[in-house]
Amino acid sequence: MKKLPESLIDFHVHLFPDKGFDAIWKFFEAMSQVEVRYKMYYKECIQYLNDQDVSPIVYSNYAHKKGIAEPMNEWNIQVLDEFPDLFCFAPYHPDDEQALEYTERMLAHPRVVGVKMHFEVQKFYPNDERLFPLYELIIDKGKRLLLHIGNGPSGNEFVGFAHIRKLLDRFPNLPVNIPHMGCYEFNRFMALLDDHPNIYLDTAFTFWPDLPFSFNLGIETLENHKDRILYGSDFPNIILPREGEIEQLLAFNLSDDFYEKVFYKNGLNLLKQVCPDAFP
């Protein structure tokens, strides 16, 4: 079995203030009837991942309603100052009066990678015209977007491939990370990688075997796109052991180059590209 790199970069971790985690876990369990496995607050999450040789950690949070993003960004600055191996996708809500102003301040931080939006939760469309100034700002600043835009592991009218197709028709070079490998429309999202060099997919929540949302395109597809896939865990908001997805990817017996790139090099190269001041 192939070996992992000595260090891993996890490009899909969630960190929230303690009360935020409590609310998310309660909602998640009420919705899915399954308990979150790792109920760890942010300091415990960071320590746990560091103990598993994960560093740097790229985390995100999101604003489920108006008025949440700005104070959460203030919290993010405190957390980034506290832990030097963290990088952040900042929350954004288009209804906030100072949305672009506070976002521009966040993007100036040397370890803010870009902006995260979770359209299923926030309940607006990816091609909402209110978001166009944000997309233009992201492009202008050389940053990235983490967009929960696929319709899995759960979905609603605000997510799905058709939405990103419309978005890319207007912003073809938009620098986007798409979580969950585009679940459930794996084939359509993977095909985007051939025509849009600024798009990356992350592995979060899609590589436990024999589940409805498991990646199902075969290992050749993974090998062919190894330059554009990032390891992500969705930690701590997962329902099965974190190491299960890693073990499944290792069991595919892909090339050493695949594991080196997906678990470390691709993430490091992206971080150096968008956060050059963090790498003196």
C-alpha positions as CSV (number, residue, x, y, z in Angstrom):
1,M,0.0,0.0,0.0
2,K,1.3,3.5,-0.9
3,K,2.5,5.8,1.9
4,L,1.2,9.2,2.5
5,P,3.5,12.3,2.5
6,E,5.0,13.0,5.9
7,S,2.7,16.0,6.3
8,L,-0.8,16.4,4.9
9,I,-2.6,19.6,4.0
10,D,-6.3,19.4,4.7
11,F,-8.1,22.0,2.5
12,H,-11.6,21.5,4.0
13,V,-11.8,21.9,7.7
14,H,-14.6,23.7,9.6
15,L,-13.9,25.9,12.6
16,F,-16.6,27.9,14.4
17,P,-16.9,29.6,17.7
18,D,-18.1,27.1,20.3
19,K,-21.7,28.2,20.3
20,G,-21.7,28.0,16.5
21,F,-20.5,24.4,16.6
22,D,-23.2,23.5,19.2
23,A,-25.9,24.9,16.9
24,I,-24.5,23.2,13.8
25,W,-24.2,19.8,15.5
26,K,-27.8,20.1,16.8
27,F,-29.1,21.0,13.4
28,F,-27.1,18.3,11.6
29,E,-28.3,15.6,13.9
30,A,-31.9,16.7,13.7
31,M,-31.8,16.8,9.9
32,S,-29.9,13.5,9.3
33,Q,-30.7,11.5,12.4
34,V,-27.0,10.7,12.6
35,E,-24.6,12.0,15.3
36,V,-21.5,13.9,14.4
37,R,-18.5,11.8,15.3
38,Y,-16.0,14.4,16.3
39,K,-17.6,16.9,18.7
40,M,-14.4,19.0,19.2
41,Y,-14.3,22.8,19.6
42,Y,-11.8,24.7,17.5
43,K,-8.7,24.4,19.7
44,E,-9.3,20.6,20.0
45,C,-9.8,20.3,16.3
46,I,-6.5,22.0,15.5
47,Q,-4.6,19.9,18.1
48,Y,-6.2,16.7,16.9
49,L,-5.3,17.3,13.3
50,N,-1.8,18.5,14.1
51,D,-1.3,15.2,16.0
52,Q,-2.3,13.4,12.8
53,D,0.5,15.2,10.9
54,V,-1.9,17.7,9.3
55,S,-0.4,21.1,8.7
56,P,-1.1,23.6,7.3
57,I,-4.9,23.4,7.9
58,V,-7.2,25.3,5.6
59,Y,-10.5,26.0,7.4
60,S,-13.7,27.8,6.6
61,N,-17.0,29.0,8.1
62,Y,-20.1,30.5,6.6
63,A,-22.8,33.0,7.5
64,H,-26.2,31.4,7.5
65,K,-28.0,34.8,7.7
66,K,-27.4,38.5,7.5
67,G,-25.2,40.1,10.2
68,I,-23.2,37.0,11.0
69,A,-20.2,37.2,8.7
70,E,-18.6,40.4,10.0
71,P,-18.3,39.3,13.7
72,M,-17.3,35.8,12.5
73,N,-14.5,37.4,10.5
74,E,-13.3,39.2,13.6
75,W,-13.2,35.9,15.3
76,N,-11.3,34.4,12.4
77,I,-8.6,37.1,12.7
78,Q,-8.2,36.2,16.4
79,V,-7.9,32.5,15.5
80,L,-5.4,33.1,12.7
81,D,-3.3,35.2,15.1
82,E,-3.4,32.4,17.6
83,F,-2.4,29.5,15.3
84,P,0.3,30.2,12.7
85,D,-0.3,27.1,10.6
86,L,-4.0,28.0,9.8
87,F,-5.3,29.4,6.6
88,C,-8.9,30.6,6.2
89,F,-11.8,30.9,3.7
90,A,-13.8,33.8,5.2
91,P,-17.6,33.9,5.4
92,Y,-19.7,36.3,3.3
93,H,-23.3,37.4,3.1
94,P,-24.5,39.7,0.3
95,D,-27.2,41.4,2.4
96,D,-24.6,42.8,4.9
97,E,-24.3,46.6,4.4
98,Q,-20.5,46.5,4.7
99,A,-20.0,43.1,2.9
100,L,-17.4,44.2,0.4
101,E,-15.6,46.4,2.8
102,Y,-15.1,43.8,5.5
103,T,-14.2,41.2,2.9
104,E,-11.6,43.4,1.3
105,R,-10.0,43.8,4.8
106,M,-10.1,40.1,5.3
107,L,-8.5,39.4,1.9
108,A,-5.6,41.6,2.9
109,H,-4.6,39.2,5.7
110,P,-1.6,37.1,4.7
111,R,-3.4,33.8,5.5
112,V,-6.9,34.4,4.2
113,V,-7.2,32.3,1.0
114,G,-10.5,33.7,-0.1
115,V,-14.2,33.4,0.6
116,K,-16.5,30.5,1.5
117,M,-20.2,30.3,0.6
118,H,-22.6,27.4,1.3
119,F,-25.5,28.0,-1.1
120,E,-27.6,25.1,0.3
121,V,-27.5,26.7,3.8
122,Q,-27.4,30.4,2.8
123,K,-30.3,29.9,0.4
124,F,-29.3,32.2,-2.5
125,Y,-28.1,31.2,-6.0
126,P,-24.5,31.2,-7.1
127,N,-25.3,33.4,-10.0
128,D,-27.2,36.0,-7.9
129,E,-26.2,39.4,-9.2
130,R,-25.6,40.6,-5.7
131,L,-22.5,38.3,-5.7
132,F,-20.9,39.7,-8.9
133,P,-19.0,42.5,-7.1
134,L,-17.5,39.8,-4.8
135,Y,-16.5,37.6,-7.7
136,E,-14.8,40.6,-9.3
137,L,-13.0,41.4,-6.1
138,I,-11.8,37.9,-5.7
139,I,-10.4,37.9,-9.2
140,D,-8.8,41.3,-8.7
141,K,-7.1,40.3,-5.5
142,G,-5.8,37.0,-6.8
143,K,-7.7,35.0,-4.2
144,R,-10.1,32.0,-4.3
145,L,-13.6,30.9,-3.6
146,L,-14.8,27.8,-1.8
147,L,-18.3,27.2,-3.1
148,H,-20.5,24.5,-1.8
149,I,-22.4,24.3,-5.1
150,G,-22.9,20.5,-5.7
151,N,-26.2,18.8,-4.7
152,G,-24.6,16.3,-2.4
153,P,-24.3,14.9,0.2
154,S,-27.5,16.8,0.5
155,G,-29.0,19.5,-1.6
156,N,-31.9,21.9,-2.6
157,E,-32.8,24.2,-5.4
158,F,-29.8,26.5,-4.7
159,V,-27.2,23.9,-5.7
160,G,-26.4,21.7,-8.6
161,F,-24.3,21.7,-11.7
162,A,-26.6,23.9,-13.7
163,H,-25.8,26.8,-11.4
164,I,-22.1,26.7,-11.8
165,R,-22.5,26.3,-15.5
166,K,-24.4,29.6,-15.6
167,L,-21.8,31.2,-13.3
168,L,-18.9,30.1,-15.5
169,D,-20.6,31.4,-18.6
170,R,-20.3,34.8,-17.0
171,F,-17.0,34.3,-15.1
172,P,-15.1,31.6,-17.1
173,N,-11.8,32.1,-15.1
174,L,-13.4,32.2,-11.7
175,P,-10.9,30.6,-9.2
176,V,-13.1,28.1,-7.5
177,N,-12.6,25.2,-5.1
178,I,-15.6,22.8,-5.2
179,P,-16.0,20.5,-2.2
180,H,-17.2,16.9,-2.2
181,M,-15.9,16.2,-5.7
182,G,-19.1,17.8,-7.0
183,C,-21.2,15.1,-5.5
184,Y,-23.6,13.8,-6.8
185,E,-22.9,15.0,-10.3
186,F,-19.3,13.7,-10.3
187,N,-18.9,13.3,-14.0
188,R,-20.1,16.8,-14.9
189,F,-17.9,18.5,-12.3
190,M,-14.9,16.4,-13.2
191,A,-15.3,17.4,-16.8
192,L,-15.0,21.1,-15.8
193,L,-11.4,20.5,-14.9
194,D,-10.6,20.0,-18.6
195,D,-11.8,23.4,-19.7
196,H,-11.4,25.6,-16.5
197,P,-7.8,25.6,-15.2
198,N,-8.7,27.7,-12.1
199,I,-11.1,25.0,-10.7
200,Y,-10.1,22.4,-8.1
201,L,-12.2,19.7,-6.5
202,D,-11.7,18.5,-2.9
203,T,-12.3,15.0,-1.6
204,A,-14.3,15.7,1.5
205,F,-17.1,13.3,2.5
206,T,-17.0,11.3,-0.8
207,F,-14.4,8.5,-0.3
208,W,-16.0,6.2,2.3
209,P,-16.9,3.1,0.4
210,D,-20.4,1.8,-0.4
211,L,-22.4,4.9,0.6
212,P,-24.9,6.8,-1.7
213,F,-22.5,9.8,-1.9
214,S,-19.3,7.8,-2.5
215,F,-17.2,8.8,-5.6
216,N,-18.1,6.4,-8.4
217,L,-16.1,7.3,-11.5
218,G,-13.2,4.9,-11.0
219,I,-9.5,5.3,-10.3
220,E,-8.4,6.2,-13.8
221,T,-10.4,9.5,-13.6
222,L,-8.6,10.3,-10.3
223,E,-5.2,9.6,-11.8
224,N,-5.9,11.7,-14.9
225,H,-6.9,14.7,-12.8
226,K,-4.4,14.4,-9.9
227,D,-3.1,17.9,-10.5
228,R,-6.5,19.4,-9.7
229,I,-7.7,17.5,-6.6
230,L,-7.1,18.6,-3.0
231,Y,-7.4,16.4,0.1
232,G,-10.2,17.6,2.4
233,S,-11.8,15.9,5.3
234,D,-14.9,18.1,6.3
235,F,-13.5,17.6,9.9
236,P,-15.0,17.7,12.5
237,N,-18.5,17.5,11.1
238,I,-18.3,13.9,9.8
239,I,-20.2,10.8,10.8
240,L,-17.6,8.1,10.1
241,P,-14.0,7.8,11.1
242,R,-11.8,10.5,9.4
243,E,-9.1,7.9,8.5
244,G,-11.7,5.8,6.6
245,E,-11.5,8.1,3.5
246,I,-7.7,8.1,3.6
247,E,-7.6,4.3,3.8
248,Q,-10.0,4.0,0.9
249,L,-7.9,6.4,-1.3
250,L,-4.8,4.4,-0.4
251,A,-6.5,1.1,-1.2
252,F,-7.0,2.3,-4.8
253,N,-3.2,1.8,-5.2
254,L,-2.8,5.0,-7.3
255,S,0.6,6.4,-8.2
256,D,3.0,7.8,-5.6
257,D,2.7,11.0,-7.6
258,F,-1.1,11.1,-7.0
259,Y,-0.8,10.8,-3.2
260,E,2.0,13.4,-3.0
261,K,0.1,15.9,-5.1
262,V,-3.4,15.4,-3.7
263,F,-2.4,15.2,0.0
264,Y,0.3,17.9,0.0
265,K,1.8,19.4,-3.2
266,N,-1.4,20.7,-4.8
267,G,-2.5,22.4,-1.6
268,L,0.9,23.9,-0.9
269,N,1.2,25.3,-4.4
270,L,-2.2,26.9,-4.1
271,L,-1.4,28.4,-0.8
272,K,1.8,29.8,-2.1
273,Q,0.0,31.3,-5.1
274,V,-2.8,33.0,-3.2
275,C,-1.0,33.7,0.1
276,P,2.6,34.4,-0.9
277,D,3.3,36.6,2.1
278,A,2.8,33.6,4.4
279,F,5.8,31.9,2.8
280,P,8.8,34.2,3.2
